[in-house]
Amino acid sequence: MNASGSEAGAAPAHHEGAARPRAAGGAVLLDGKAVAARVRAEVAERAAAFAARYGRRPGLAVVQVGEDPASSVYVRNKRRASLEAGIESLAHDLPVDTSEARILALVQALNHDERVDGILIQLPLPKGVDANRIMDAVDPAKDVDGFHPVNTGLLAQKRPRLRPCTPFGVIRLAQEYGIALTGARATVVGASNIVGRPMALELLLARATVTVCHTGTRDLRAEVERAEVLVAAVGKPGFIPGAWVRPGAAVFDVGINRGGDGKLVGDVEFGPAAARAGWITPVPGGLGPMTIAMLLSNAVDAAYTRAGVWPPPPGRRE
């Protein structure tokens, strides 16, 4: 038996509840939109309580450099979601030719602005700007993306504060659907600093047994086939064939790609994967909404932490 009480090699344990929507192939659809709506309701409740206690709303500064169309859509969505949750959205839109020095100066000003509890730097930044230098300049206490080396280091040491939004969204989604990660054999495909590496740390924190696959992995298929929990974060449409998915596995597809027909698709071949998996996230409607919801949750956490309250008070879960 493993730590979750299930036999080693079995699919992740789960708790039975109300009937869940299923994909055509039979897997339970992990509805990121519905769970994100619940998270955002919690955030709104917590933000209102903060405002009542401290006389101001939590403040989130969003910095966009240039007018990349996809980035502009993301930024608009984040700003609208912030306002709906009772978070003050502070916009800082800079022209594409803004120098690195000027961006750094803005970040330093936001670090010292008492109205600002969270700082979000929209990526990608223009060519010639050192993104690592900009991100590292953000005060870790205001790093709502959870990308700062201090925050990823705290996560690695099992002392999480502000957690990377997409990996944190995977964990919350698993919790909401009763997917027990403890003792599960988890495989992360992709080793980026934004998703893959912090995802591995989150799964370790949940006491899963974790494998990370990357460009040096010799037999990707074998690693995927043994995964009871699969997180795909490669950024290539249909990169993982559905036939590789272990029967009964929980599949979290982080990829959001434009397919040949113009439709959004994930990193996992959805149809065949849904026929084998126990649970699977749709694309779109899976981890995209969860990422924004966890960003808002981080913003309120940052506000309480800066006010000297740790851990921050949770919202009521329905």
C-alpha positions as CSV (number, residue, x, y, z in Angstrom):
1,M,0.0,0.0,0.0
2,N,1.2,3.5,-0.6
3,A,0.8,6.6,1.6
4,S,-2.6,7.4,0.1
5,G,-3.9,4.0,1.1
6,S,-4.2,2.6,-2.4
7,E,-2.1,-0.1,-3.9
8,A,1.1,0.9,-5.6
9,G,0.6,1.2,-9.4
10,A,-3.2,1.8,-9.1
11,A,-4.8,5.0,-10.4
12,P,-4.9,7.9,-8.0
13,A,-7.5,7.5,-5.3
14,H,-10.5,9.9,-5.4
15,H,-13.6,10.7,-3.4
16,E,-17.0,10.0,-4.9
17,G,-19.4,12.9,-5.1
18,A,-22.0,14.3,-7.4
19,A,-22.1,13.1,-11.0
20,R,-19.3,14.8,-13.1
21,P,-19.5,15.7,-16.7
22,R,-17.5,13.3,-18.8
23,A,-15.6,13.5,-22.1
24,A,-16.9,11.5,-25.1
25,G,-14.3,8.9,-24.3
26,G,-15.4,8.5,-20.7
27,A,-12.9,10.5,-18.6
28,V,-14.2,12.9,-16.1
29,L,-13.8,16.5,-17.4
30,L,-11.8,18.6,-14.9
31,D,-13.9,21.8,-15.3
32,G,-11.4,24.6,-14.7
33,K,-14.0,27.3,-15.4
34,A,-16.3,26.1,-12.7
35,V,-13.6,25.6,-10.1
36,A,-12.0,29.0,-11.0
37,A,-15.4,30.6,-10.4
38,R,-15.4,29.2,-6.9
39,V,-11.9,30.4,-6.3
40,R,-12.8,33.9,-7.5
41,A,-15.8,34.0,-5.2
42,E,-13.5,33.1,-2.3
43,V,-11.1,35.8,-3.5
44,A,-13.8,38.4,-3.6
45,E,-14.9,37.5,-0.1
46,R,-11.4,37.8,1.2
47,A,-10.7,41.0,-0.6
48,A,-13.9,42.6,0.8
49,A,-12.8,41.5,4.3
50,F,-9.3,43.0,3.7
51,A,-10.9,46.3,2.6
52,A,-13.2,46.4,5.6
53,R,-10.3,45.8,8.0
54,Y,-7.6,48.1,6.4
55,G,-9.7,50.8,4.6
56,R,-8.4,50.0,1.1
57,R,-8.7,47.3,-1.5
58,P,-5.8,45.0,-2.3
59,G,-3.8,46.5,-5.2
60,L,-2.5,44.7,-8.2
61,A,-0.1,46.5,-10.7
62,V,0.0,45.0,-14.2
63,V,2.9,46.1,-16.3
64,Q,2.8,45.5,-20.1
65,V,5.5,46.6,-22.4
66,G,4.5,46.8,-26.1
67,E,1.2,45.8,-27.7
68,D,1.6,42.0,-28.4
69,P,-2.0,41.0,-29.4
70,A,-2.1,37.9,-27.3
71,S,-0.5,39.7,-24.3
72,S,-3.1,42.5,-24.6
73,V,-5.9,40.0,-24.4
74,Y,-4.4,38.3,-21.3
75,V,-3.9,41.7,-19.6
76,R,-7.4,42.8,-20.3
77,N,-8.8,39.6,-18.9
78,K,-6.6,39.9,-15.8
79,R,-7.6,43.5,-15.2
80,R,-11.3,42.8,-15.6
81,A,-11.0,39.7,-13.3
82,S,-9.2,41.8,-10.7
83,L,-11.9,44.5,-10.6
84,E,-14.7,41.8,-10.4
85,A,-12.9,40.3,-7.4
86,G,-12.6,43.6,-5.6
87,I,-8.9,44.1,-6.3
88,E,-7.7,47.5,-7.4
89,S,-6.1,47.1,-10.8
90,L,-3.3,49.6,-11.5
91,A,-2.3,49.7,-15.2
92,H,1.2,50.5,-16.4
93,D,1.3,50.3,-20.2
94,L,4.7,51.1,-21.7
95,P,5.7,51.5,-25.4
96,V,7.6,48.7,-27.0
97,D,10.8,50.8,-27.2
98,T,10.9,51.3,-23.4
99,S,14.5,50.8,-22.2
100,E,15.3,48.1,-19.6
101,A,16.5,50.9,-17.2
102,R,13.1,52.5,-17.4
103,I,11.3,49.3,-16.8
104,L,13.5,48.6,-13.8
105,A,12.9,52.1,-12.4
106,L,9.1,51.4,-12.6
107,V,9.5,48.1,-10.9
108,Q,11.4,49.8,-8.1
109,A,8.8,52.5,-7.8
110,L,6.0,49.8,-7.5
111,N,8.0,47.9,-4.9
112,H,7.9,51.0,-2.7
113,D,4.3,52.0,-3.5
114,E,2.1,51.1,-0.5
115,R,-1.0,50.9,-2.6
116,V,0.6,48.0,-4.5
117,D,0.4,44.5,-3.0
118,G,1.1,42.6,-6.1
119,I,3.2,43.2,-9.3
120,L,2.6,41.3,-12.5
121,I,5.0,41.7,-15.4
122,Q,3.3,40.5,-18.6
123,L,5.6,38.2,-20.6
124,P,7.1,38.1,-23.2
125,L,9.1,41.3,-22.9
126,P,10.5,43.0,-26.0
127,K,13.7,41.8,-27.5
128,G,16.8,43.3,-25.9
129,V,15.2,43.4,-22.4
130,D,16.5,40.8,-19.9
131,A,13.4,39.3,-18.5
132,N,15.2,37.5,-15.7
133,R,16.7,40.8,-14.5
134,I,13.2,42.5,-14.6
135,M,11.5,39.6,-12.8
136,D,14.3,39.3,-10.2
137,A,13.8,43.0,-9.4
138,V,10.3,42.5,-8.2
139,D,9.9,42.5,-4.4
140,P,9.3,38.8,-3.5
141,A,6.5,39.8,-1.2
142,K,4.7,41.3,-4.2
143,D,5.6,38.6,-6.7
144,V,2.1,37.3,-7.4
145,D,3.3,35.2,-10.4
146,G,5.4,33.2,-7.9
147,F,8.4,33.3,-10.3
148,H,10.9,35.0,-8.0
149,P,13.9,32.8,-6.9
150,V,13.0,33.5,-3.3
151,N,9.4,32.2,-3.8
152,T,10.5,29.1,-5.8
153,G,13.2,28.5,-3.1
154,L,10.6,28.6,-0.3
155,L,8.4,26.2,-2.3
156,A,11.4,23.9,-2.7
157,Q,12.0,24.0,1.1
158,K,8.3,23.1,1.8
159,R,7.6,26.7,3.1
160,P,5.4,28.1,0.3
161,R,4.3,31.7,0.3
162,L,3.4,33.1,-3.1
163,R,3.1,30.0,-5.4
164,P,3.4,29.8,-9.2
165,C,-0.1,30.2,-10.5
166,T,-0.5,27.4,-13.1
167,P,1.1,24.7,-10.9
168,F,-0.9,25.9,-7.9
169,G,-4.0,25.7,-10.1
170,V,-3.3,22.1,-10.9
171,I,-3.1,21.3,-7.2
172,R,-6.4,23.1,-6.4
173,L,-8.1,21.4,-9.3
174,A,-7.0,18.0,-8.1
175,Q,-8.2,18.9,-4.6
176,E,-11.6,19.9,-5.9
177,Y,-12.1,16.6,-7.7
178,G,-10.8,14.5,-4.9
179,I,-7.8,13.2,-6.8
180,A,-5.3,12.0,-4.1
181,L,-1.8,12.9,-5.1
182,T,0.0,11.4,-2.1
183,G,1.9,8.3,-3.2
184,A,0.9,8.7,-6.8
185,R,3.4,8.3,-9.6
186,A,3.4,11.7,-11.2
187,T,5.1,12.7,-14.5
188,V,5.7,16.3,-15.6
189,V,6.5,16.7,-19.3
190,G,8.3,20.0,-19.7
191,A,10.9,21.6,-17.5
192,S,10.3,25.3,-17.9
193,N,10.8,27.7,-15.0
194,I,7.2,28.9,-15.3
195,V,5.4,25.6,-15.2
196,G,7.5,22.3,-15.3
197,R,10.0,22.9,-12.5
198,P,7.6,24.5,-10.0
199,M,5.0,21.9,-10.9
200,A,7.4,19.2,-9.8
201,L,8.0,21.0,-6.5
202,E,4.2,21.3,-5.9
203,L,3.8,17.6,-6.6
204,L,6.6,16.8,-4.2
205,L,4.9,19.0,-1.6
206,A,1.8,16.9,-2.1
207,R,4.0,13.8,-1.5
208,A,3.7,12.4,-5.0
209,T,6.6,10.4,-6.5
210,V,7.7,12.8,-9.3
211,T,9.5,12.4,-12.6
212,V,10.3,15.4,-14.8
213,C,10.7,14.8,-18.6
214,H,12.7,17.2,-20.8
215,T,14.8,17.3,-24.0
216,G,17.3,14.9,-22.5
217,T,14.7,12.2,-21.6
218,R,15.6,9.0,-23.5
219,D,12.2,7.2,-23.6
220,L,9.4,9.7,-23.2
221,R,6.7,7.2,-24.1
222,A,7.8,4.8,-21.3
223,E,7.7,7.7,-18.7
224,V,4.3,8.8,-19.8
225,E,2.8,5.3,-19.9
226,R,3.7,4.7,-16.2
227,A,2.3,8.0,-15.0
228,E,-0.8,7.9,-12.7
229,V,-0.8,11.7,-12.8
230,L,0.4,13.4,-16.0
231,V,1.1,17.1,-16.4
232,A,1.9,18.2,-19.9
233,A,3.6,21.6,-20.3
234,V,5.4,21.6,-23.6
235,G,3.7,24.1,-25.8
236,K,3.3,21.8,-28.8
237,P,-0.1,20.8,-30.1
238,G,-0.9,17.1,-29.6
239,F,2.7,16.4,-28.6
240,I,1.7,13.5,-26.4
241,P,-0.3,10.8,-28.2
242,G,-3.4,9.7,-26.4
243,A,-2.4,6.1,-26.8
244,W,0.4,6.7,-24.3
245,V,-1.9,7.7,-21.5
246,R,-2.1,5.1,-18.7
247,P,-5.7,3.8,-18.2
248,G,-7.3,5.7,-15.3
249,A,-4.7,8.4,-15.1
250,A,-5.4,12.0,-14.2
251,V,-4.3,14.2,-17.1
252,F,-3.6,18.0,-16.6
253,D,-2.9,19.6,-20.0
254,V,-1.3,23.0,-19.5
255,G,-0.7,23.6,-23.2
256,I,-2.7,26.2,-25.1
257,N,-1.8,26.0,-28.8
258,R,-3.4,27.0,-32.0
259,G,-4.1,23.9,-34.2
260,G,-3.9,23.7,-37.9
261,D,-7.7,24.4,-38.1
262,G,-7.3,27.5,-36.0
263,K,-8.9,25.9,-32.9
264,L,-7.2,25.9,-29.5
265,V,-5.7,22.5,-28.5
266,G,-3.6,21.2,-25.8
267,D,-0.3,19.3,-25.6
268,V,-2.1,16.0,-25.3
269,E,-4.1,14.3,-28.1
270,F,-7.4,14.8,-26.4
271,G,-9.8,12.3,-28.0
272,P,-7.7,9.2,-27.6
273,A,-6.5,10.4,-24.2
274,A,-10.0,10.9,-22.9
275,A,-10.9,7.4,-23.9
276,R,-8.2,6.0,-21.5
277,A,-7.8,8.6,-18.7
278,G,-9.9,8.7,-15.5
279,W,-9.8,12.5,-15.5
280,I,-8.7,15.1,-18.0
281,T,-8.6,18.9,-18.4
282,P,-10.2,20.3,-21.6
283,V,-8.4,22.9,-23.7
284,P,-9.7,25.6,-23.5
285,G,-11.6,25.7,-20.2
286,G,-9.1,23.8,-18.0
287,L,-6.0,25.3,-16.6
288,G,-6.3,28.7,-18.3
289,P,-9.1,29.9,-16.0
290,M,-7.4,28.4,-13.0
291,T,-4.2,30.3,-13.6
292,I,-6.0,33.6,-13.5
293,A,-8.0,32.6,-10.4
294,M,-4.8,31.6,-8.5
295,L,-3.2,34.9,-9.5
296,L,-6.0,36.8,-7.9
297,S,-5.7,34.5,-4.8
298,N,-2.0,35.3,-4.6
299,A,-2.8,39.1,-4.8
300,V,-5.0,38.9,-1.7
301,D,-2.5,36.6,0.0
302,A,0.2,39.2,-0.7
303,A,-2.0,42.0,0.7
304,Y,-2.6,40.2,4.0
305,T,1.1,39.1,4.3
306,R,2.3,42.7,3.8
307,A,-0.2,43.7,6.6
308,G,1.5,41.2,8.9
309,V,-1.1,38.4,8.7
310,W,0.3,35.0,7.9
311,P,-1.2,32.6,7.0
312,P,-3.9,34.7,5.3
313,P,-7.5,33.9,6.2
314,P,-9.1,31.5,3.8
315,G,-12.4,32.0,2.0
316,R,-15.4,29.8,2.6
317,R,-15.4,26.9,0.1
318,E,-18.8,25.9,-1.1
